[in-house]
Amino acid sequence: MRKLSILVFLVLTSALTAAAPDLFERGREHYGAGRFEIALVTLLEALKQEPENPDCYLFIGNIYSNKREFEKAIAYYRIGLDITDRPNIFHFNMGQALYYSKRYDEALVSFRNAVLGEEGIPDAWLELGRTYYQLSDKSNTIYAWQRYLRAKPDNPQAAVLRKAIQALSSEDYPMPAQIARRERERLALQEARRQALLERLIEVLVEAKSNGDAEGLLDEATSILGAAEAVGGDN
């Protein structure tokens, strides 16, 4: 009886030891097939049994990123970074999650780390350029995209990037910060004009009431309201 108990214990132990790799492989298969929800459940279960598996954190982070749950994705990437011997891919994927969270300064750090060493990821130069562009850093945007083209000169995006670099090289090319500032100025001017028209309408109403000029009131008020609507519709 004791021998049977030991045998059962050994069988159960072997089954549990093999369960985590099997769960991970199943999760990875679901992930590769695009069954992300099933993959997430499977990989989270595998992680309980194999918490030191960095690839589990990578795939789970990717799934959360695909679901646009970027904070969760970043959290899993950070844990995986602490235990992986392939940090570049974690930095790259975390950089994308940070970028889409509009945390551009942090994304820069991740993408810079992703290009380092022999396992540097060339696409990180492309993402670095995009991030520098969002930060209105024209010179570094150009530099990063040039590095990308040097690494992948025949990439399908190469022609578009070369045109973008040429456009950015112009001193008059507006960067996002300049575009945003101009838009704020346009909206402020539009609001000031609309406010001025509304104030004029109030003056007309008061004046017409004092003079009893209902017909004149209607004509001028209609004109002012039309002008105010036109201002509100400006693009």
C-alpha positions in Angstrom: 0.0 0.0 0.0 2.8 2.3 0.9 4.5 1.6 -2.5 1.3 2.3 -4.3 1.0 5.7 -2.5 4.5 6.6 -3.4 3.9 5.6 -7.0 0.7 7.7 -7.1 2.6 10.7 -5.6 5.4 10.4 -8.2 2.8 10.2 -11.1 1.0 13.3 -9.8 4.2 15.2 -9.3 5.3 14.4 -12.8 2.0 15.5 -14.2 2.1 18.8 -12.3 5.7 19.4 -13.4 4.7 18.9 -17.1 1.5 20.9 -16.8 3.0 24.3 -16.9 5.0 23.9 -20.1 1.9 22.2 -21.7 -0.3 25.1 -20.7 2.3 27.6 -22.0 2.5 25.8 -25.3 -1.3 25.7 -25.6 -1.5 29.4 -24.7 1.1 30.2 -27.4 -0.8 28.2 -30.0 -4.0 30.1 -29.2 -2.1 33.3 -29.4 -0.6 32.4 -32.8 -4.1 31.5 -34.1 -5.5 34.9 -32.9 -7.6 33.3 -30.1 -6.4 36.0 -27.7 -9.0 35.6 -25.0 -8.5 31.9 -24.7 -4.7 32.5 -24.9 -4.9 35.0 -22.0 -6.8 32.6 -19.7 -4.4 29.8 -20.6 -1.2 31.8 -20.1 -2.4 33.4 -16.9 -3.0 29.8 -15.6 0.5 28.7 -16.8 2.0 31.7 -15.1 0.7 30.5 -11.7 2.7 27.2 -12.2 5.7 28.7 -13.9 6.2 32.3 -12.6 9.8 32.5 -13.9 8.8 32.0 -17.5 9.6 35.4 -19.2 7.8 34.4 -22.4 4.5 34.1 -20.4 4.8 37.8 -19.4 5.7 38.8 -23.0 2.6 37.1 -24.5 0.3 38.3 -21.8 1.7 41.8 -22.2 1.1 41.6 -26.0 -2.5 40.4 -25.5 -3.3 43.3 -23.2 -1.6 45.7 -25.6 -3.8 44.3 -28.4 -6.8 45.0 -26.1 -5.5 48.5 -25.6 -5.2 47.8 -21.9 -1.8 49.4 -22.0 -1.2 49.8 -18.2 -1.6 46.1 -17.7 0.6 45.4 -20.7 3.3 47.6 -19.3 3.2 45.9 -15.9 3.7 42.5 -17.4 6.5 43.7 -19.7 8.3 45.2 -16.7 8.1 41.9 -14.7 9.4 39.9 -17.7 12.2 42.4 -18.2 13.6 41.5 -14.8 13.9 37.8 -15.6 14.5 37.6 -19.4 17.8 37.2 -21.2 16.3 38.8 -24.3 15.5 42.3 -23.1 15.3 44.0 -26.5 11.9 42.5 -27.4 10.4 43.5 -24.1 11.8 47.0 -24.4 10.3 47.3 -27.9 6.9 46.0 -27.1 6.7 48.1 -23.9 7.8 51.1 -25.9 4.8 50.7 -28.2 2.5 50.4 -25.2 3.9 53.6 -23.7 3.7 55.3 -27.1 0.0 54.6 -27.5 -0.5 55.7 -23.9 1.1 59.0 -25.0 3.9 58.6 -22.5 6.4 59.6 -25.1 9.4 60.4 -22.8 9.1 56.9 -21.3 8.6 55.3 -24.8 11.9 56.9 -25.9 13.8 55.2 -23.1 12.3 51.8 -24.1 13.0 52.2 -27.8 16.5 53.4 -27.2 17.1 50.2 -25.1 15.5 48.1 -27.9 18.1 49.1 -30.5 21.1 48.3 -28.2 23.5 45.3 -28.7 23.7 42.5 -31.2 20.0 41.7 -30.7 19.0 45.3 -31.4 15.7 45.6 -33.2 15.9 47.7 -36.4 12.1 48.6 -36.2 12.8 50.4 -32.9 14.6 53.1 -35.0 11.3 53.6 -36.9 9.4 53.9 -33.6 12.0 56.2 -32.1 11.5 58.5 -35.1 7.7 58.5 -34.6 8.2 59.2 -30.9 10.6 62.1 -31.5 8.2 63.5 -34.0 5.4 63.5 -31.4 7.8 65.4 -29.1 8.5 67.9 -32.0 12.2 66.9 -32.0 12.9 67.4 -35.7 16.6 66.6 -35.9 16.3 63.4 -33.9 13.3 62.3 -35.9 15.3 62.6 -39.0 18.3 60.8 -37.5 16.2 57.9 -36.2 14.5 57.3 -39.5 17.9 57.5 -41.3 19.2 54.8 -39.0 16.1 52.7 -39.8 16.6 53.2 -43.6 20.3 52.2 -43.2 19.2 49.0 -41.4 16.3 48.2 -43.7 16.8 50.1 -47.0 14.4 47.9 -49.0 11.5 48.0 -46.5 8.1 48.8 -48.1 8.0 52.0 -46.0 11.4 53.2 -47.2 10.1 55.4 -50.0 7.5 57.1 -47.8 10.1 57.7 -45.1 12.6 59.2 -47.5 9.8 61.7 -48.6 9.0 62.4 -44.9 12.7 63.1 -44.2 12.9 65.4 -47.1 9.8 67.3 -46.0 11.1 67.5 -42.4 14.4 68.9 -43.6 12.5 72.1 -44.6 12.8 74.8 -42.0 9.1 75.7 -42.6 7.8 72.2 -41.9 5.5 72.4 -38.9 6.0 69.9 -36.1 3.1 68.7 -33.8 3.8 71.3 -31.1 3.6 74.1 -33.7 0.4 72.6 -35.2 -1.2 72.4 -31.8 -0.2 75.9 -30.9 -1.7 77.3 -34.2 -4.9 75.4 -33.6 -5.2 76.8 -30.1 -4.6 80.3 -31.5 -7.2 79.7 -34.2 -9.8 78.5 -31.7 -9.1 81.4 -29.3 -9.5 83.9 -32.1 -12.7 82.2 -33.2 -14.1 82.4 -29.7 -13.2 86.1 -29.3 -15.0 86.9 -32.6 -18.1 85.0 -31.5 -18.1 86.6 -28.1 -17.8 90.1 -29.7 -20.8 89.3 -32.0 -22.9 88.1 -29.1 -22.0 91.3 -27.1 -23.1 93.3 -30.1 -26.4 91.4 -30.3 -27.1 92.3 -26.7 -26.4 95.9 -27.4 -28.8 95.8 -30.4 -31.5 94.3 -28.2 -31.1 96.9 -25.5 -31.1 99.7 -28.1 -34.1 98.4 -29.9 -36.1 98.0 -26.7 -35.3 101.6 -25.8 -36.3 103.0 -29.2 -39.2 100.6 -29.9 -37.7 99.7 -33.3 -38.8 96.1 -33.6 -38.3 95.9 -37.4 -34.7 97.3 -37.2 -34.1 94.9 -34.3 -35.1 91.8 -36.3 -32.9 92.8 -39.3 -29.8 93.5 -37.4 -30.2 90.6 -34.9 -30.7 88.2 -37.8 -27.5 89.6 -39.4 -25.5 89.2 -36.2 -26.7 85.7 -35.5 -25.8 84.7 -39.1 -22.3 86.1 -38.6 -22.0 84.2 -35.2 -23.0 80.9 -36.8 -20.5 81.5 -39.6 -17.7 82.1 -37.1 -18.7 78.9 -35.2 -18.5 76.9 -38.4 -15.0 78.1 -39.4 -12.4 75.3 -39.8 
